[in-house]
């Protein structure tokens, strides 16, 4: 009986710890900063700011509420994220971009954007940034704005 309880607990915890939002944003060159945001199904979030191929410069762990996470997935639906192409490339050799991978109850989609502009991505990231505002995090991509917590 104890073994069954432990097995169920491990399965439940692994389901909650499944990453449902993964974002990597920032420089696509050999220099500059990149941001990484991971959010699991329970709303547990980890944010990192690091130099490209370098050390972590800043990090924070926080929690998004179930309502906040659901509102983000609803914005992904209404903005058309799940119907976007998987890749958008402006053709420049270096620059900035963003990679977004979402898993909303098994509906998975990923988009990579480099040196170009996609209005649906802008809308989704604006919404995400509003959710991240209490943590003083701003996800930056495609523009040269200081990408760190204030």
Secondary structure, 3 states (H helix, E strand, C coil): CHHHHHHHHHHHHHHHCCEEEEEEEEECCCCCEEEEEEEECCCEEEEEEEECCCCEEEEEEEECCHHHHHHHHHHHHHHCHHHCCCEEECCCCCCEEEEEEEEECCEEEEEEEECCCCHHHHHHHHHHHHHHHHHCCCCCCCCCCCCCCC
